[in-house]
Amino acid sequence: MFWGKIFSTKYNLVIAICDEELLNKKVGKEFKIKISKDFYGEKLIDTNIALKLMKKATIGNLIGRNIIDLAKKNGFIIRENIILIDGIPHAQFVKI
């Protein structure tokens, strides 16, 4: 399961998805981020919904081993797009 949130703008559909267990965690030493409920935590979603959202989105912000694996397996990101923050994979994608 994942936490996901949709942001609509005039030209884009932006999604933020994180692995369920990461919500409200702080990660990083030099580069610190909080995986906040405000940004990621609108709705608890399953794999099928996460895939549908990534297909519809023009911009994606993803964090967590499970969502990154799903995005990689389905061609939304490649290995070179992934950074590690305290060992937790994070990636973004933009469709043009």
CYANA upper distance limits for C-alpha pairs under 8 A (distance plus 0.5 A):
  1 MET  CA     19 ASP  CA      7.16
  1 MET  CA     20 GLU  CA      6.15
  1 MET  CA     44 LEU  CA      7.31
  1 MET  CA     45 ILE  CA      6.27
  1 MET  CA     46 ASP  CA      5.25
  1 MET  CA     47 THR  CA      7.08
  2 PHE  CA     17 ILE  CA      7.03
  2 PHE  CA     18 CYS  CA      6.10
  2 PHE  CA     19 ASP  CA      5.11
  2 PHE  CA     20 GLU  CA      4.94
  2 PHE  CA     44 LEU  CA      6.19
  2 PHE  CA     45 ILE  CA      5.73
  2 PHE  CA     46 ASP  CA      6.66
  2 PHE  CA     47 THR  CA      8.10
  2 PHE  CA     50 ALA  CA      8.07
  2 PHE  CA     67 ILE  CA      7.94
  3 TRP  CA     17 ILE  CA      6.08
  3 TRP  CA     18 CYS  CA      5.88
  3 TRP  CA     19 ASP  CA      6.85
  3 TRP  CA     20 GLU  CA      6.01
  3 TRP  CA     23 LEU  CA      7.85
  3 TRP  CA     40 TYR  CA      6.41
  3 TRP  CA     41 GLY  CA      5.68
  3 TRP  CA     42 GLU  CA      7.33
  3 TRP  CA     43 LYS  CA      6.13
  3 TRP  CA     44 LEU  CA      5.08
  3 TRP  CA     45 ILE  CA      6.45
  4 GLY  CA     15 ILE  CA      7.51
  4 GLY  CA     16 ALA  CA      6.03
  4 GLY  CA     17 ILE  CA      4.81
  4 GLY  CA     18 CYS  CA      7.09
  4 GLY  CA     40 TYR  CA      5.70
  4 GLY  CA     41 GLY  CA      6.22
  4 GLY  CA     42 GLU  CA      6.35
  4 GLY  CA     43 LYS  CA      5.99
  4 GLY  CA     44 LEU  CA      6.88
  4 GLY  CA     45 ILE  CA      7.08
  4 GLY  CA     50 ALA  CA      8.13
  5 LYS  CA     15 ILE  CA      6.21
  5 LYS  CA     16 ALA  CA      5.79
  5 LYS  CA     17 ILE  CA      7.10
  5 LYS  CA     39 PHE  CA      7.38
  5 LYS  CA     40 TYR  CA      5.79
  5 LYS  CA     41 GLY  CA      6.66
  5 LYS  CA     42 GLU  CA      5.41
  5 LYS  CA     43 LYS  CA      6.97
  6 ILE  CA     13 LEU  CA      7.51
  6 ILE  CA     14 VAL  CA      6.30
  6 ILE  CA     15 ILE  CA      5.15
  6 ILE  CA     16 ALA  CA      7.13
  6 ILE  CA     42 GLU  CA      8.45
  7 PHE  CA     13 LEU  CA      6.49
  7 PHE  CA     14 VAL  CA      5.44
  7 PHE  CA     15 ILE  CA      6.67
  8 SER  CA     12 ASN  CA      6.59
  8 SER  CA     13 LEU  CA      5.26
  8 SER  CA     14 VAL  CA      6.66
  9 THR  CA     13 LEU  CA      6.82
  9 THR  CA     14 VAL  CA      8.28
 12 ASN  CA     57 ALA  CA      7.89
 12 ASN  CA     58 THR  CA      6.17
 12 ASN  CA     59 ILE  CA      7.56
 13 LEU  CA     56 LYS  CA      7.87
 13 LEU  CA     57 ALA  CA      5.43
 13 LEU  CA     58 THR  CA      5.87
 13 LEU  CA     59 ILE  CA      6.93
 14 VAL  CA     57 ALA  CA      6.16
 14 VAL  CA     58 THR  CA      6.64
 14 VAL  CA     59 ILE  CA      5.20
 14 VAL  CA     60 GLY  CA      6.24
 14 VAL  CA     61 ASN  CA      8.35
 15 ILE  CA     53 LEU  CA      7.57
 15 ILE  CA     54 MET  CA      7.80
 15 ILE  CA     57 ALA  CA      6.75
 15 ILE  CA     59 ILE  CA      6.89
 15 ILE  CA     60 GLY  CA      5.39
 15 ILE  CA     61 ASN  CA      6.73
 16 ALA  CA     39 PHE  CA      7.40
 16 ALA  CA     40 TYR  CA      5.87
 16 ALA  CA     60 GLY  CA      6.43
 16 ALA  CA     61 ASN  CA      5.19
 16 ALA  CA     62 LEU  CA      6.40
 17 ILE  CA     40 TYR  CA      6.30
 17 ILE  CA     50 ALA  CA      8.14
 17 ILE  CA     60 GLY  CA      8.31
 17 ILE  CA     61 ASN  CA      6.89
 17 ILE  CA     62 LEU  CA      5.50
 17 ILE  CA     63 ILE  CA      7.12
 17 ILE  CA     67 ILE  CA      7.74
 18 CYS  CA     22 LEU  CA      7.16
 18 CYS  CA     23 LEU  CA      7.55
 18 CYS  CA     35 ILE  CA      8.33
 18 CYS  CA     40 TYR  CA      6.98
 18 CYS  CA     62 LEU  CA      6.24
 18 CYS  CA     63 ILE  CA      5.30
 18 CYS  CA     64 GLY  CA      6.13
 18 CYS  CA     67 ILE  CA      7.02
 19 ASP  CA     23 LEU  CA      7.82
 19 ASP  CA     63 ILE  CA      7.22
 19 ASP  CA     64 GLY  CA      5.52
 19 ASP  CA     65 ARG  CA      7.68
 19 ASP  CA     66 ASN  CA      6.72
 19 ASP  CA     67 ILE  CA      6.64
 20 GLU  CA     44 LEU  CA      8.07
 22 LEU  CA     35 ILE  CA      7.15
 22 LEU  CA     64 GLY  CA      7.69
 23 LEU  CA     35 ILE  CA      5.95
 23 LEU  CA     36 SER  CA      6.55
 23 LEU  CA     37 LYS  CA      6.77
 23 LEU  CA     40 TYR  CA      7.84
 23 LEU  CA     41 GLY  CA      7.47
 24 ASN  CA     34 LYS  CA      6.92
 24 ASN  CA     35 ILE  CA      5.62
 24 ASN  CA     36 SER  CA      5.24
 24 ASN  CA     37 LYS  CA      6.54
 25 LYS  CA     34 LYS  CA      6.30
 25 LYS  CA     35 ILE  CA      5.99
 25 LYS  CA     36 SER  CA      7.74
 26 LYS  CA     32 LYS  CA      7.57
 26 LYS  CA     33 ILE  CA      6.27
 26 LYS  CA     34 LYS  CA      4.81
 26 LYS  CA     35 ILE  CA      6.78
 27 VAL  CA     32 LYS  CA      6.23
 27 VAL  CA     33 ILE  CA      6.11
 27 VAL  CA     34 LYS  CA      6.90
 27 VAL  CA     35 ILE  CA      8.38
 27 VAL  CA     85 ILE  CA      7.20
 27 VAL  CA     86 ASP  CA      6.72
 28 GLY  CA     32 LYS  CA      4.83
 28 GLY  CA     33 ILE  CA      6.90
 28 GLY  CA     85 ILE  CA      5.93
 28 GLY  CA     86 ASP  CA      5.67
 29 LYS  CA     86 ASP  CA      7.80
 31 PHE  CA     85 ILE  CA      8.09
 35 ILE  CA     39 PHE  CA      7.90
 35 ILE  CA     40 TYR  CA      7.44
 36 SER  CA     40 TYR  CA      6.56
 36 SER  CA     41 GLY  CA      7.45
 37 LYS  CA     41 GLY  CA      4.54
 37 LYS  CA     42 GLU  CA      7.49
 38 ASP  CA     42 GLU  CA      7.83
 45 ILE  CA     49 ILE  CA      6.46
 45 ILE  CA     50 ALA  CA      7.01
 46 ASP  CA     50 ALA  CA      6.71
 47 THR  CA     51 LEU  CA      6.70
 48 ASN  CA     52 LYS  CA      6.79
 49 ILE  CA     53 LEU  CA      6.60
 50 ALA  CA     54 MET  CA      6.72
 51 LEU  CA     55 LYS  CA      6.70
 51 LEU  CA     70 LEU  CA      8.42
 51 LEU  CA     71 ALA  CA      8.32
 52 LYS  CA     56 LYS  CA      6.82
 53 LEU  CA     57 ALA  CA      6.42
 54 MET  CA     60 GLY  CA      7.42
 54 MET  CA     71 ALA  CA      8.43
 54 MET  CA     76 PHE  CA      8.05
 57 ALA  CA     95 LYS  CA      8.44
 58 THR  CA     93 PHE  CA      8.41
 58 THR  CA     94 VAL  CA      6.18
 58 THR  CA     95 LYS  CA      5.50
 58 THR  CA     96 ILE  CA      8.00
 59 ILE  CA     92 GLN  CA      7.82
 59 ILE  CA     93 PHE  CA      6.09
 59 ILE  CA     94 VAL  CA      4.99
 59 ILE  CA     95 LYS  CA      6.93
 60 GLY  CA     92 GLN  CA      5.82
 60 GLY  CA     93 PHE  CA      5.58
 60 GLY  CA     94 VAL  CA      7.06
 61 ASN  CA     90 HIS  CA      8.29
 61 ASN  CA     91 ALA  CA      6.74
 61 ASN  CA     92 GLN  CA      5.06
 61 ASN  CA     93 PHE  CA      7.33
 62 LEU  CA     67 ILE  CA      7.15
 62 LEU  CA     68 ILE  CA      7.11
 62 LEU  CA     90 HIS  CA      6.19
 62 LEU  CA     91 ALA  CA      5.87
 62 LEU  CA     92 GLN  CA      6.53
 63 ILE  CA     67 ILE  CA      7.19
 63 ILE  CA     68 ILE  CA      7.13
 63 ILE  CA     88 ILE  CA      7.66
 63 ILE  CA     89 PRO  CA      6.35
 63 ILE  CA     90 HIS  CA      4.82
 63 ILE  CA     91 ALA  CA      7.03
 64 GLY  CA     68 ILE  CA      6.56
 64 GLY  CA     88 ILE  CA      6.26
 64 GLY  CA     89 PRO  CA      5.92
 64 GLY  CA     90 HIS  CA      6.92
 65 ARG  CA     69 ASP  CA      6.57
 65 ARG  CA     88 ILE  CA      7.01
 65 ARG  CA     89 PRO  CA      6.25
 66 ASN  CA     70 LEU  CA      6.72
 67 ILE  CA     71 ALA  CA      6.57
 68 ILE  CA     72 LYS  CA      6.50
 68 ILE  CA     89 PRO  CA      7.24
 68 ILE  CA     90 HIS  CA      7.58
 68 ILE  CA     91 ALA  CA      7.72
 69 ASP  CA     73 LYS  CA      6.56
 70 LEU  CA     74 ASN  CA      6.77
 71 ALA  CA     75 GLY  CA      6.72
 71 ALA  CA     76 PHE  CA      5.62
 71 ALA  CA     77 ILE  CA      6.47
 72 LYS  CA     76 PHE  CA      6.42
 72 LYS  CA     77 ILE  CA      5.59
 72 LYS  CA     78 ILE  CA      6.28
 72 LYS  CA     79 ARG  CA      7.88
 76 PHE  CA     93 PHE  CA      7.41
 77 ILE  CA     81 ASN  CA      6.65
 77 ILE  CA     82 ILE  CA      8.38
 77 ILE  CA     91 ALA  CA      8.01
 77 ILE  CA     92 GLN  CA      8.23
 77 ILE  CA     93 PHE  CA      7.04
 78 ILE  CA     82 ILE  CA      7.79
 81 ASN  CA     91 ALA  CA      6.28
 81 ASN  CA     92 GLN  CA      7.64
 81 ASN  CA     93 PHE  CA      8.48
 82 ILE  CA     89 PRO  CA      6.67
 82 ILE  CA     90 HIS  CA      6.09
 82 ILE  CA     91 ALA  CA      5.29
 82 ILE  CA     92 GLN  CA      8.41
 83 ILE  CA     89 PRO  CA      6.19
 83 ILE  CA     90 HIS  CA      5.88
 83 ILE  CA     91 ALA  CA      6.92
 84 LEU  CA     88 ILE  CA      5.66
 84 LEU  CA     89 PRO  CA      5.05
 84 LEU  CA     90 HIS  CA      6.60
 85 ILE  CA     89 PRO  CA      6.93
 85 ILE  CA     90 HIS  CA      7.64
